[in-house]
Amino acid sequence: AHGAVCYVTPHVTPVWTNFIFSDFEKLPFFGGKETALRETSIYGVMVTTTIHGKWQKFSLGLFVNTVVNSLVMLSLPFFVIQLILLRCLGFLSEIYMGAKRSVLDVSENFYAALM
């Protein structure tokens, strides 16, 4: 694995936990002079996580290797198609080979279109 790797492992507490919220509130019925205590109990399961990380430094050799391999893999389809077109299609291959070997002179071949 290259780059930053992060593993998250949840640990679930098997017992129910509770949390009590206490809040004082001014009652609007009496001009704000009276207060009330409101308690809310919340029950649930506590979940905690532990995070482990690993950081690796940049490797110039690995970067160059990846770029070169990518360029080789990207040019491979071109050579395969060229091999099929120029060698494996019989008479059509002769036509494609002749077209590939011919020199294109725009001023000579398209003189009428240029004028």
C-alpha positions as CSV (number, residue, x, y, z in Angstrom):
1,A,0.0,0.0,0.0
2,H,1.4,3.4,-1.0
3,G,0.3,6.7,0.4
4,A,-1.8,7.4,3.5
5,V,-3.6,4.3,4.9
6,C,-6.2,4.7,7.6
7,Y,-7.9,1.8,9.5
8,V,-11.0,2.5,11.5
9,T,-12.0,-0.1,14.2
10,P,-15.2,0.5,16.0
11,H,-15.5,-0.8,19.6
12,V,-19.1,-1.1,20.8
13,T,-19.8,-1.0,24.6
14,P,-22.2,-3.9,25.2
15,V,-24.2,-2.1,27.9
16,W,-26.7,0.7,27.6
17,T,-25.5,4.1,28.6
18,N,-27.5,7.1,29.6
19,F,-27.0,10.9,29.6
20,I,-29.1,13.4,31.4
21,F,-29.5,16.9,30.1
22,S,-30.6,19.5,32.7
23,D,-31.9,22.9,31.6
24,F,-33.4,25.8,33.5
25,E,-36.0,27.7,31.6
26,K,-37.8,31.0,32.3
27,L,-41.6,30.6,32.1
28,P,-43.2,33.3,30.0
29,F,-46.5,33.0,31.9
30,F,-45.3,34.9,35.0
31,G,-43.3,37.6,33.3
32,G,-40.1,35.6,33.3
33,K,-39.8,35.6,37.1
34,E,-40.6,31.9,37.5
35,T,-38.1,29.2,36.3
36,A,-38.5,25.5,35.7
37,L,-36.0,22.7,35.7
38,R,-36.3,20.3,32.7
39,E,-34.4,17.1,32.7
40,T,-34.1,14.9,29.6
41,S,-32.7,11.4,29.8
42,I,-31.2,9.9,26.6
43,Y,-30.4,6.1,26.4
44,G,-28.3,4.4,23.8
45,V,-25.2,2.4,23.0
46,M,-21.8,4.1,23.3
47,V,-19.5,3.7,20.2
48,T,-15.8,4.6,20.3
49,T,-13.3,4.4,17.5
50,T,-9.6,3.8,17.3
51,I,-7.8,5.2,14.3
52,H,-4.4,3.9,13.2
53,G,-2.5,5.6,10.4
54,K,0.6,5.1,8.3
55,W,2.3,7.8,6.2
56,Q,4.9,7.1,3.6
57,K,7.3,9.5,2.0
58,F,7.4,10.4,-1.7
59,S,9.5,8.0,-3.8
60,L,11.0,9.5,-6.9
61,G,11.9,6.1,-8.3
62,L,8.4,4.8,-7.8
63,F,7.0,7.9,-9.5
64,V,9.2,7.6,-12.5
65,N,8.4,3.9,-12.7
66,T,4.7,4.6,-12.6
67,V,4.9,7.3,-15.3
68,V,7.0,5.1,-17.7
69,N,4.7,2.1,-17.2
70,S,1.7,4.3,-17.9
71,L,3.2,5.7,-21.1
72,V,4.0,2.2,-22.3
73,M,0.5,0.9,-21.5
74,L,-1.1,3.9,-23.3
75,S,1.0,3.4,-26.5
76,L,0.4,-0.4,-26.6
77,P,-3.1,-0.3,-28.2
78,F,-1.7,1.9,-31.0
79,F,0.9,-0.7,-31.9
80,V,-1.5,-3.6,-31.7
81,I,-4.0,-1.9,-34.0
82,Q,-1.2,-1.0,-36.4
83,L,0.1,-4.6,-36.5
84,I,-3.4,-5.9,-37.3
85,L,-4.1,-3.2,-40.0
86,L,-0.7,-3.6,-41.7
87,R,0.0,-7.3,-41.4
88,C,-3.2,-9.3,-40.7
89,L,-5.9,-8.1,-43.2
90,G,-4.6,-9.5,-46.5
91,F,-5.4,-7.2,-49.4
92,L,-6.6,-4.4,-47.2
93,S,-3.2,-4.5,-45.4
94,E,-1.5,-3.9,-48.8
95,I,-3.7,-0.8,-49.3
96,Y,-3.0,0.5,-45.8
97,M,0.7,-0.1,-46.2
98,G,0.8,1.8,-49.5
99,A,-1.1,4.7,-48.0
100,K,1.3,4.8,-45.0
101,R,4.4,4.7,-47.2
102,S,3.2,7.4,-49.7
103,V,4.5,10.9,-49.3
104,L,1.8,13.5,-49.1
105,D,2.6,16.7,-50.9
106,V,-0.2,19.2,-50.3
107,S,0.8,21.6,-53.1
108,E,1.0,18.8,-55.7
109,N,-2.0,16.7,-54.7
110,F,-4.4,19.5,-53.8
111,Y,-3.3,22.3,-56.1
112,A,-6.8,22.9,-57.4
113,A,-8.2,23.2,-53.9
114,L,-5.6,25.7,-52.9
115,M,-6.2,28.0,-55.9
